[in-house]
Amino acid sequence: MKPSGFDPTRLEVAAFTKAGTTREGVLPLAGMGRLAGSTQVAADGSAGDVTWSVQGLWKQSAGAAPEMRIRLVAHATVHLTCQRCLQPMAQDLGVDRTIRFVPGEDQAEQLDEELEEDVLALPRTLDLAELIEDELILALPIVPMHVACPQPLTSVGEVDADLSETEEAPANPFAVLAALRKGS
């Protein structure tokens, strides 16, 4: 494979792994719609980039089918909302995964249950950009939070004390229900 002919959206996995080739590149986060939908735009208005590398791994054993794997490494910094203080935060995402490819979907499903490694059915061509996006989505934290929030959090009592005299406190919902019950 020639470097100029490499297309990350149409990776021929069998040829790539057999050649033991390594490729790397940069993809814009803005082009990854599903991942971008889970993140925010940075304060400077940029979405950022994903740096990645992929290496083909081929293992041929006597009397056995060849084992085809790719090692995928990807890094990106995304912007999320801290679920503690609700302020924006930068989150580094990193993926370093080896994926094994087997001839059919049934074999992939069986081996995926038996082995700890990731197993996929061998496609004719693989959209590497889509695979990178999938792996980064899986790397997102379930509940993003700052290690230490930049602004102190206010408690409910402090918020109530901050209400000015011209503002009325919201009605207690149970008092409203009690008034309705008395009215009937």
C-alpha positions as CSV (number, residue, x, y, z in Angstrom):
1,M,0.0,0.0,0.0
2,K,1.3,3.4,-0.9
3,P,1.1,6.1,1.8
4,S,-0.6,8.5,-0.7
5,G,-3.3,5.9,-1.4
6,F,-4.3,5.3,2.2
7,D,-8.0,6.1,2.8
8,P,-9.0,5.8,6.5
9,T,-12.7,5.5,5.5
10,R,-12.0,2.4,3.4
11,L,-9.3,0.3,5.2
12,E,-8.9,-3.1,3.6
13,V,-8.2,-5.0,6.8
14,A,-6.9,-8.3,5.4
15,A,-4.3,-6.6,3.2
16,F,-3.4,-4.0,5.9
17,T,-2.8,-6.6,8.6
18,K,-0.9,-8.9,6.3
19,A,1.5,-6.1,5.3
20,G,2.0,-5.2,9.0
21,T,1.6,-1.6,8.0
22,T,1.3,1.4,10.5
23,R,-0.6,4.6,9.7
24,E,-1.3,7.7,11.7
25,G,-3.2,10.8,11.2
26,V,-5.5,13.6,12.6
27,L,-9.3,13.8,12.2
28,P,-11.4,16.8,13.2
29,L,-13.8,16.2,16.1
30,A,-16.3,18.3,14.3
31,G,-16.6,15.6,11.6
32,M,-17.6,13.0,14.2
33,G,-21.3,13.8,14.6
34,R,-22.2,11.3,17.2
35,L,-19.3,12.2,19.5
36,A,-19.8,15.9,18.8
37,G,-23.4,15.5,19.9
38,S,-22.2,14.4,23.4
39,T,-19.7,17.2,23.8
40,Q,-19.5,21.0,23.8
41,V,-17.5,23.5,21.8
42,A,-14.5,24.8,23.5
43,A,-14.5,28.4,24.9
44,D,-12.3,29.5,22.0
45,G,-14.9,28.1,19.5
46,S,-12.8,25.2,18.3
47,A,-13.9,21.5,18.4
48,G,-10.4,20.0,18.5
49,D,-8.9,17.1,16.7
50,V,-8.3,13.4,17.2
51,T,-4.8,12.1,16.8
52,W,-4.7,8.4,15.9
53,S,-2.5,5.6,14.8
54,V,-3.3,2.1,13.6
55,Q,-1.1,-0.9,13.1
56,G,-1.8,-4.1,11.3
57,L,-0.9,-7.3,13.0
58,W,-0.8,-10.7,11.2
59,K,-0.1,-14.1,12.9
60,Q,0.1,-17.2,10.8
61,S,0.3,-20.6,12.6
62,A,0.8,-23.9,10.8
63,G,-2.5,-25.6,10.1
64,A,-4.6,-22.7,11.4
65,A,-6.3,-19.7,9.8
66,P,-4.3,-16.5,10.0
67,E,-5.1,-14.2,13.0
68,M,-5.7,-10.7,11.8
69,R,-5.6,-7.8,14.3
70,I,-5.3,-4.1,14.3
71,R,-4.0,-2.0,17.2
72,L,-5.8,1.3,17.4
73,V,-4.5,4.2,19.5
74,A,-6.4,7.5,19.6
75,H,-6.3,10.6,21.7
76,A,-8.6,13.6,21.9
77,T,-9.6,16.4,24.3
78,V,-13.3,17.0,24.4
79,H,-15.3,19.6,26.4
80,L,-18.1,18.3,28.6
81,T,-20.3,19.7,31.4
82,C,-19.3,18.9,35.0
83,Q,-22.3,17.2,36.6
84,R,-21.3,18.5,40.0
85,C,-20.9,22.3,39.3
86,L,-22.5,22.4,35.8
87,Q,-19.4,24.3,34.5
88,P,-17.5,23.4,31.3
89,M,-14.6,21.1,31.6
90,A,-11.9,19.6,29.4
91,Q,-11.7,15.8,29.4
92,D,-8.8,13.9,27.8
93,L,-9.9,10.7,26.1
94,G,-7.5,7.9,25.2
95,V,-8.0,4.6,23.5
96,D,-5.4,1.8,23.1
97,R,-7.2,-1.2,21.8
98,T,-6.4,-4.3,19.9
99,I,-9.2,-5.8,17.8
100,R,-9.2,-9.2,16.3
101,F,-11.0,-9.9,13.0
102,V,-12.5,-13.3,12.1
103,P,-14.3,-14.4,8.9
104,G,-17.9,-14.4,10.0
105,E,-20.4,-12.8,12.3
106,D,-21.2,-16.1,14.1
107,Q,-17.6,-16.8,14.8
108,A,-17.1,-13.2,16.0
109,E,-20.0,-13.4,18.4
110,Q,-18.8,-16.8,19.8
111,L,-15.2,-15.7,20.3
112,D,-16.3,-12.3,21.7
113,E,-18.1,-14.2,24.5
114,E,-15.2,-16.7,25.1
115,L,-12.2,-14.3,24.9
116,E,-11.4,-11.1,26.7
117,E,-10.2,-9.4,23.5
118,D,-12.4,-7.5,21.2
119,V,-13.5,-9.5,18.2
120,L,-15.3,-8.2,15.0
121,A,-16.4,-9.9,11.8
122,L,-14.0,-9.2,8.9
123,P,-15.5,-6.6,6.6
124,R,-14.5,-6.1,3.1
125,T,-13.5,-2.5,4.0
126,L,-13.5,-0.8,7.4
127,D,-14.3,2.8,8.0
128,L,-11.5,3.5,10.4
129,A,-12.9,7.0,11.2
130,E,-16.1,5.5,12.3
131,L,-14.3,2.9,14.5
132,I,-12.3,5.6,16.1
133,E,-15.4,7.6,16.9
134,D,-17.1,4.5,18.4
135,E,-14.1,3.8,20.6
136,L,-13.9,7.5,21.8
137,I,-17.7,7.4,22.6
138,L,-17.1,4.3,24.7
139,A,-14.2,6.2,26.5
140,L,-16.5,9.1,27.6
141,P,-17.0,9.2,31.3
142,I,-20.4,8.1,32.5
143,V,-20.6,11.1,34.9
144,P,-18.1,13.8,33.9
145,M,-16.9,15.7,36.9
146,H,-13.9,18.0,37.7
147,V,-11.4,16.5,40.2
148,A,-11.9,19.8,42.1
149,C,-14.6,22.2,40.8
150,P,-13.2,25.7,39.9
151,Q,-16.0,27.5,41.8
152,P,-17.3,26.6,45.2
153,L,-20.7,25.0,45.2
154,T,-23.6,26.7,47.0
155,S,-25.9,24.8,49.2
156,V,-29.6,25.0,49.2
157,G,-29.6,27.1,52.4
158,E,-27.3,29.6,50.9
159,V,-29.5,30.0,47.8
160,D,-32.5,30.6,50.0
161,A,-30.6,33.2,52.1
162,D,-29.6,35.0,48.9
163,L,-33.2,35.7,47.9
164,S,-33.9,39.3,48.1
165,E,-36.8,40.7,50.0
166,T,-38.6,41.6,46.8
167,E,-38.4,38.0,45.5
168,E,-40.8,35.5,47.0
169,A,-39.7,32.0,47.8
170,P,-41.4,29.4,45.6
171,A,-44.5,27.9,47.1
172,N,-44.0,24.6,49.0
173,P,-45.6,22.0,46.7
174,F,-47.0,20.1,49.7
175,A,-48.7,23.3,51.0
176,V,-50.3,23.8,47.6
177,L,-51.6,20.2,47.7
178,A,-52.9,20.6,51.2
179,A,-54.8,23.8,50.1
180,L,-56.3,22.0,47.2
181,R,-57.4,19.1,49.4
182,K,-59.1,21.6,51.9
183,G,-60.9,23.3,49.0
184,S,-62.6,20.1,47.9
